[in-house]
Amino acid sequence: MRFAVVAVGRMRGDPAAALFERYRKRLRAPLSVTEIEVPAGPARARREGERLLAAVPAGAAVAVLDEGGEMLSSEGLARRLASWRDSGQRDCAFLIGGADGHGADVLEKADFRLSLGRMTWPHLLVRAMLAEQLYRAETILADHPYHRGGQTRGFRAGAN
């Protein structure tokens, strides 16, 4: 499976960029990044949504990071990704909105709404956290010892 992060804002040498790259390089699956910038002004959220959706690879499953989304364990994310993969899904795009979150148009197009918790996180740190969780999910599915929380040995996507 190939992953894409489509996000509002630019990393621009932020310290979180190095952490993101650390996990991006560890992933066996390709992880592309598309950054969207929309100037302030009327209908900014609508324009962000249009640009985010336009950058989603054709046919990709769309996972929107949203504070109102479902909070999954690392194993739960691994199961979700395995389910998409096993159903023939080749691409998955993770959309990270701007400071005001996603508009209704983006939320309607989402195949899944994912929350990293109820706390507010800097958007650049969210990218790093997401990359780490994608790597962790990959290692869970490969039964690799990186992930040591909960049941790890013998984990399979259909189990539990």
CORDA-V786123 format. One record per helix or strand. SS is the DSSP state (H for helix, E for strand). FROM is the first residue (numbers start at 1). TO is the last residue. If there is no record, write none. Layout:
ss | from | to
SS | FROM | TO
SS | FROM | TO
This chain:
ss | from | to
E | 2 | 8
H | 15 | 26
E | 31 | 36
H | 44 | 54
E | 61 | 71
H | 74 | 86
E | 91 | 96
E | 98 | 98
E | 101 | 101
H | 104 | 109
E | 112 | 115
H | 123 | 141
